[in-house]
Amino acid sequence: MGDVYAITASVLLALGISILVSALFSVRDMHARARIHARMWWVLPALTIAFIAGYVCVASPIVGQQDAGINKLAVAAAFFWAGCFVWGMARISQRVVREMQRIAALEHHRATYDALTSLPNRSFFVQQLQQAIAGAASQRRLAVMMMDLDRFKLINDTLGHHYGDILLQEVSIRLHGALRSSDLVARLGGDEFGILINPVDDPRHPSIIAKHVSSVLEGPFAVEGYPADVRASIGVAYHPEHGDSANILMKNAEIAMYEAKRRSVDVMAYDPVFDTHDLDRLNILSELRQAIDQAELLIHYQPQFHAHSGALAGVEALVRWPHPRLGLLLPEEFVVLAEQSGLINRLNRWVLSIVLEQLAAWRRAGIETPISTNISVINLQDPVLYQYITDGLRAREVTPSRLRLEITETAVMSDPNAALAAVKRLSELGVRFSIDDFGTGYSSLLYLREMPLDEIKIDRSFIANLARDN
């Protein structure tokens, strides 16, 4: 934009000087005419495209046939000068126009495209969706998909925003290559993407595309040497069944996306029944945040005994939520919600604080019973977890081996490298670790061998028929 201002200022300055010089010469020539009593006087305007830029004055004291050649030469010179001036001004004007067009195009691109991924942004997506709705024939349908990346916040928090940005760029490239030329993909903000399928020739087509999109994201990403696995949750809404405006379609597709995330499936089409679920989810999230902040949760302790001697081997801390409307809620009814909403680290720290206080109280009473508590892979990636546990053990004078953390086999294998690093660090501190629900996932014995584990808790379904099934 600075170039345009500089060129415009130069043009205006040149025009001003030209007019001033022309005026001065006109005044001087008028005095000269008065002194020499000129009989012939020419005043020729120097015309540009839209205005008079100055004047050329030619005077002759004698009128006669012998002066005709001189007069013609003066007039030709005046027109030549004016023509040169106009040509120069036209060249400058063309440059100004081109520069203004370039800057206008750049500003339009900035306003409608995402700077990081070069995909259309939310504003452009909504505009195109509105146009598609307005132009949709009665027999043709279109579909809107809302998609976000699961565990993207974990990658951002663990590796840093620089790596998160690179991952978003790689995801954008794969998304763009997975769609038809008539479809549109846009980055709506953060790790959220919108996809417009237009037209929908077959009712199954959006689901096919959504599954294809999920499949192209399944391949591992290499972010500057770090492997990153990406899984997406996709919600689909159809026009006109699920809405007749861009805002309603996007909202309903987003509701379907959260339902897909809640059910741990890749793709989910909108259903009006989800609206109630979504409101309930928002209410429960708000109540859970309040329950954690105000210490309204409970810890129940389940004892563990040695099978042969019957001696107490330890206890497992199990979190419960005495909900004022829904009654006593078990972990499976709200922990997954806490993981999806980002509350899981706050919930885990609260549970750890209660467990450490209980260990300190039992130590003072002469009871040296260890306590086990569950921890998710998201908790392991909490950057302050190690320091939180270290400070808590030291402040309460609790022996680290009295604290046992349980992590599920599935959680370990979702990000084995990160899990291994976190477990090793806490294990070196003296904290004990257990693998929970062993036999329900697809674990690598290599990773389990390398992890400093103290016990493996085999899932009940794995051994339920052990006595009867050869």
C-alpha positions in Angstrom: 0.0 0.0 0.0 2.9 2.3 0.6 3.9 2.1 -3.1 0.6 3.4 -4.1 0.8 6.3 -1.7 4.3 7.2 -3.0 3.3 7.1 -6.7 0.1 9.1 -6.0 2.1 11.7 -4.1 4.6 11.9 -6.9 1.9 12.4 -9.5 0.2 15.1 -7.5 3.5 16.9 -6.8 4.3 16.8 -10.6 0.9 18.2 -11.5 1.2 20.9 -8.9 4.7 22.0 -10.1 3.5 21.8 -13.8 0.5 24.1 -13.1 2.6 26.5 -11.0 5.3 26.7 -13.8 2.6 27.2 -16.4 1.0 29.9 -14.5 4.3 31.7 -13.9 5.1 31.5 -17.6 1.7 32.7 -18.5 2.1 35.8 -16.3 5.6 36.4 -17.7 4.3 36.1 -21.3 1.5 38.5 -20.6 4.0 41.1 -19.5 6.1 40.3 -22.5 3.0 40.8 -24.7 2.3 44.1 -23.1 5.9 45.2 -23.8 6.1 44.1 -27.4 2.5 44.7 -28.3 2.0 41.2 -29.7 -0.6 41.0 -32.4 -1.0 37.1 -32.2 -1.4 35.2 -29.0 -1.7 31.4 -28.6 -2.7 29.7 -25.3 -2.7 25.9 -25.6 -3.9 23.7 -22.8 -1.8 20.7 -21.9 -4.6 18.1 -21.6 -4.5 14.8 -19.7 -7.2 12.2 -19.6 -9.4 14.0 -17.1 -8.1 17.5 -16.5 -5.9 20.4 -17.7 -2.4 20.0 -16.3 -1.0 23.3 -17.6 -0.8 25.8 -20.5 1.7 26.5 -23.3 1.8 30.2 -24.4 3.1 31.4 -27.8 3.2 35.1 -28.8 4.1 36.8 -32.1 4.5 40.7 -32.4 3.8 40.7 -36.2 1.0 39.3 -38.0 1.7 38.4 -41.6 2.1 35.7 -44.1 5.8 35.4 -43.3 4.9 34.4 -39.7 2.7 31.5 -40.7 5.6 28.9 -40.6 6.7 30.1 -37.2 3.2 30.0 -35.9 2.7 26.4 -37.1 6.0 25.4 -35.6 5.0 26.9 -32.2 1.7 25.2 -32.3 3.3 21.8 -33.2 5.8 22.2 -30.5 3.1 23.0 -28.0 1.0 20.0 -29.0 4.1 17.8 -28.9 4.9 18.9 -25.4 1.3 18.3 -24.3 1.4 14.9 -26.0 4.6 13.9 -24.2 3.1 15.0 -20.9 -0.1 13.1 -21.5 1.8 9.9 -22.5 4.0 10.1 -19.3 0.9 10.7 -17.1 -0.8 7.8 -18.8 2.1 5.5 -18.0 2.2 6.6 -14.4 -1.6 6.2 -14.2 -1.4 2.6 -15.6 1.2 1.8 -13.0 -0.9 3.2 -10.2 -3.9 1.3 -11.4 -2.0 -2.0 -11.6 -0.6 -1.5 -8.2 -4.0 -0.7 -6.7 -5.4 -3.8 -8.4 -2.6 -6.0 -7.0 -3.1 -4.7 -3.5 -6.9 -5.1 -3.8 -6.5 -8.7 -4.9 -4.0 -9.3 -2.0 -6.4 -7.8 0.5 -9.3 -9.9 -0.8 -7.1 -13.0 -0.5 -6.2 -12.1 3.0 -9.8 -11.6 3.9 -11.0 -14.8 2.4 -8.2 -17.3 2.9 -6.4 -18.8 5.9 -2.8 -17.5 6.1 -1.4 -20.8 7.6 -2.9 -23.4 5.3 -3.9 -21.3 2.3 -7.4 -22.9 2.5 -10.5 -20.7 2.4 -11.4 -19.3 5.8 -14.8 -19.3 7.7 -16.0 -16.1 6.0 -15.4 -17.5 2.5 -16.9 -20.9 3.4 -20.1 -19.3 4.8 -20.4 -17.1 1.7 -20.0 -20.1 -0.7 -22.4 -22.1 1.4 -25.0 -19.4 1.2 -24.6 -19.1 -2.6 -24.9 -22.9 -2.9 -28.1 -22.9 -0.9 -29.5 -20.1 -2.9 -28.7 -21.8 -6.2 -29.7 -25.4 -5.1 -32.4 -26.8 -7.4 -35.3 -28.5 -5.7 -34.2 -32.0 -6.8 -30.5 -31.5 -5.9 -29.1 -31.7 -2.3 -25.9 -30.5 -0.7 -24.1 -31.5 2.5 -22.0 -29.8 5.1 -19.4 -31.5 7.1 -17.7 -30.2 10.2 -14.5 -31.9 11.2 -11.9 -31.5 14.0 -8.8 -33.4 14.9 -8.8 -35.5 18.0 -5.9 -35.1 20.4 -4.6 -32.0 18.5 -4.4 -30.0 21.7 -2.2 -32.8 23.2 0.2 -32.4 20.2 0.2 -28.7 20.6 0.9 -28.8 24.3 3.5 -31.6 24.0 5.5 -30.6 20.9 4.6 -26.9 20.7 2.5 -24.7 18.4 5.1 -24.7 15.7 4.7 -28.5 15.3 0.9 -28.1 15.5 1.0 -25.5 12.7 3.0 -27.9 10.5 0.6 -30.7 11.2 -2.4 -28.5 10.2 -0.6 -27.7 6.9 -0.1 -31.4 6.2 -3.7 -32.2 7.1 -4.9 -29.4 4.8 -3.0 -30.9 1.8 -4.5 -34.3 2.4 -8.0 -32.9 2.8 -7.7 -30.9 -0.4 -6.6 -34.0 -2.3 -9.4 -36.2 -1.0 -12.2 -34.1 -2.5 -13.8 -33.5 -5.9 -13.1 -30.2 -7.7 -16.7 -29.2 -7.1 -16.4 -29.6 -3.4 -14.9 -27.1 -1.0 -12.7 -27.5 2.2 -12.0 -24.6 4.5 -10.2 -24.1 7.8 -12.7 -22.6 10.1 -10.3 -21.9 13.0 -7.9 -23.9 15.2 -8.1 -27.6 14.2 -11.7 -27.3 12.9 -12.4 -27.7 9.2 -15.6 -27.3 7.1 -16.3 -29.3 3.9 -19.1 -28.4 1.4 -20.3 -31.3 -0.8 -22.1 -29.8 -3.7 -24.0 -31.4 -5.4 -25.0 -34.6 -3.6 -26.0 -37.0 -6.4 -26.3 -40.0 -4.1 -27.5 -40.0 -0.5 -24.6 -42.2 0.4 -22.0 -39.9 -1.3 -21.3 -37.7 1.8 -20.7 -40.7 4.0 -18.4 -42.2 1.4 -16.4 -39.0 1.2 -16.3 -38.6 5.0 -14.9 -42.2 5.4 -12.5 -41.4 2.6 -11.3 -38.3 4.4 -10.9 -40.3 7.6 -8.9 -42.9 5.8 -6.5 -40.4 4.2 -5.8 -39.0 7.7 -5.0 -42.4 9.1 -1.6 -42.6 7.6 1.2 -41.4 10.0 2.4 -37.8 9.8 6.0 -36.9 10.2 6.3 -33.5 11.8 10.0 -32.6 11.6 11.0 -36.1 12.5 8.3 -36.6 15.1 5.6 -39.2 14.3 2.0 -38.0 14.8 -1.1 -40.0 14.5 -4.2 -38.1 13.6 -7.8 -39.1 14.0 -10.8 -37.0 12.9 -14.4 -36.7 14.1 -16.8 -35.7 11.3 -20.4 -34.6 11.5 -22.7 -34.3 8.5 -25.8 -32.2 7.9 -27.9 -32.2 4.7 -29.7 -29.4 2.9 -32.7 -29.1 3.1 -33.5 -31.8 5.6 -31.3 -30.5 8.4 -31.5 -26.7 7.7 -32.2 -24.1 5.1 -29.5 -21.6 6.1 -25.7 -21.7 6.4 -25.7 -21.1 10.1 -28.2 -23.8 10.9 -26.5 -26.4 8.7 -23.1 -25.6 10.2 -24.5 -25.8 13.8 -26.2 -29.1 13.2 -23.1 -30.6 11.5 -21.1 -29.5 14.5 -23.6 -31.1 16.9 -23.2 -34.4 14.8 -19.5 -34.0 15.0 -19.5 -33.9 18.8 -21.8 -36.9 18.9 -19.3 -38.8 16.7 -16.6 -37.8 19.2 -18.7 -38.9 22.1 -19.4 -42.3 20.6 -15.8 -42.6 19.4 -16.8 -43.1 15.7 -15.4 -41.4 12.7 -18.6 -40.1 11.1 -22.0 -39.3 12.3 -25.0 -37.7 10.4 -27.1 -35.2 12.2 -30.3 -36.3 14.0 -32.6 -33.9 15.8 -32.4 -36.1 18.9 -28.8 -34.9 19.3 -29.9 -31.4 20.2 -31.1 -32.6 23.6 -27.9 -34.6 24.1 -25.8 -31.6 23.2 -27.6 -29.4 25.7 -27.2 -32.1 28.4 -23.6 -32.3 27.5 -23.0 -28.6 27.9 -24.9 -28.6 31.2 -23.0 -31.6 32.6 -19.7 -30.0 31.5 -20.5 -26.8 33.4 -21.6 -28.8 36.5 -18.4 -31.0 36.3 -16.2 -27.9 36.2 -18.0 -26.5 39.3 -17.9 -29.9 41.1 -14.1 -30.1 40.6 -13.5 -26.5 41.7 -15.7 -26.8 44.8 -14.4 -30.3 45.7 -17.8 -31.9 45.4 -16.5 -35.2 44.1 -15.9 -38.2 46.3 -13.2 -40.9 46.5 -14.2 -44.4 47.3 -11.5 -46.9 48.3 -11.6 -50.5 47.1 -9.4 -52.8 49.0 -7.1 -55.3 47.4 -6.2 -58.6 49.2 -3.6 -61.3 48.7 -5.4 -64.4 47.4 -3.5 -66.8 49.5 -2.8 -65.0 52.8 -5.8 -62.7 52.8 -3.6 -59.8 53.9 -4.4 -56.3 52.7 -2.2 -55.5 49.6 -3.4 -52.0 49.0 -6.4 -50.0 47.9 -7.6 -48.5 44.7 -9.0 -44.9 44.7 -12.2 -44.7 42.6 -13.7 -41.2 41.9 -17.4 -40.8 42.2 -19.7 -37.8 41.5 -22.7 -37.3 43.7 -24.7 -35.4 41.1 -27.6 -33.4 42.5 -30.0 -34.5 39.7 -28.6 -37.7 38.3 -27.5 -39.4 41.5 -24.1 -41.1 42.1 -22.2 -41.2 38.8 -19.4 -43.7 38.1 -16.2 -42.7 36.2 -17.4 -44.1 32.8 -20.3 -41.6 32.9 -18.2 -38.5 33.1 -14.4 -39.2 32.8 -14.6 -39.5 29.0 -16.5 -36.2 28.9 -13.7 -34.7 31.0 -11.1 -36.0 28.5 -13.0 -34.6 25.5 -13.5 -31.2 27.0 -10.0 -30.6 28.5 -11.1 -31.0 32.1 -9.2 -34.3 32.6 -6.0 -32.7 33.9 -7.9 -30.6 36.5 -9.8 -33.7 37.6 -6.7 -35.8 37.8 -4.8 -33.2 39.9 -7.8 -33.1 42.3 -7.8 -36.9 42.7 -4.1 -36.9 43.2 -4.3 -34.3 45.9 -6.9 -36.3 47.8 -4.9 -39.5 47.4 -1.7 -37.9 48.7 -3.5 -36.4 51.7 -4.9 -39.9 52.5 -1.5 -41.5 52.2 -0.1 -38.8 54.6 -2.9 -39.4 57.1 -2.4 -43.1 57.0 1.3 -42.7 57.4 0.8 -40.6 60.6 -1.5 -43.4 61.8 1.1 -46.0 61.2 -0.6 -47.5 58.1 1.7 -48.1 55.2 -0.9 -49.2 52.6 -0.3 -48.1 49.0 -3.0 -46.4 47.0 -3.6 -46.9 43.3 -5.4 -44.4 41.1 -6.2 -44.3 37.4 -4.5 -41.9 35.0 -5.1 -41.3 31.3 -2.6 -40.8 28.5 -3.7 -37.2 28.5 -2.6 -36.9 32.1 0.8 -38.3 31.3 1.3 -35.5 28.8 0.4 -32.8 31.3 3.6 -30.7 31.4 3.2 -30.0 35.2 2.2 -33.5 36.3 5.8 -34.6 37.2 6.4 -31.4 39.3 2.9 -31.7 40.8 3.5 -35.2 42.0 7.1 -34.4 43.2 6.0 -31.4 45.2 3.0 -33.2 46.6 5.0 -36.2 47.8 7.7 -33.9 49.4 5.2 -31.6 51.1 3.3 -34.5 52.7 6.4 -36.6 53.4 4.9 -39.6 51.5 7.2 -42.4 50.2 6.8 -42.4 46.4 6.4 -46.1 46.2 3.2 -45.8 48.1 1.6 -44.1 45.1 0.6 -46.4 42.2 -0.6 -45.1 38.9 -2.8 -47.2 36.7 -2.9 -46.7 32.9 -4.9 -48.7 30.5 -3.3 -50.9 27.8 -5.3 -49.0 25.1 -4.0 -45.6 26.4 -0.4 -46.8 26.4 -0.6 -48.0 22.8 -2.4 -44.8 21.6 1.0 -43.0 21.9 3.6 -45.5 23.1 6.7 -43.3 22.8 5.2 -40.5 24.8 3.8 -42.9 27.4 7.1 -44.7 27.8 9.0 -41.4 28.4 6.5 -40.1 31.0 6.3 -43.5 32.8 10.1 -43.8 33.0 10.5 -40.4 34.4 8.0 -40.9 37.2 9.2 -44.4 37.8 12.7 -43.1 38.5 11.1 -40.9 41.1 9.9 -44.1 42.8 6.2 -44.1 41.8 4.9 -47.5 40.9 2.9 -48.3 37.7 0.3 -50.8 36.7 -1.2 -51.7 33.3 -5.0 -51.9 33.7 -7.5 -53.8 31.5 -4.8 -55.9 30.0 -6.1 -58.1 27.2 -8.7 -55.6 25.8 -6.3 -53.7 23.5 -3.6 -54.6 20.9 -0.5 -54.0 22.8 3.1 -54.4 21.7 5.0 -56.7 24.0 8.1 -54.8 23.0 6.8 -51.6 24.5 5.4 -53.4 27.6 8.8 -55.0 28.2 10.5 -51.7 28.0 8.1 -49.9 30.4 9.0 -50.1 34.1 5.8 -51.8 35.2 5.2 -53.3 38.6 2.0 -55.2 37.9 -0.4 -56.1 35.1 -4.1 -56.2 35.8 -5.7 -58.7 33.4 -9.2 -57.7 32.2 -12.0 -59.9 33.6 -13.3 -60.7 30.1 -9.9 -62.2 29.3 -10.0 -64.8 32.1 -13.8 -65.1 32.8 -14.0 -68.7 31.3 -10.4 -69.7 32.3 -11.6 -72.6 34.5 -14.0 -74.0 31.9 -12.4 -73.2 28.5 -9.4 -75.4 27.6 
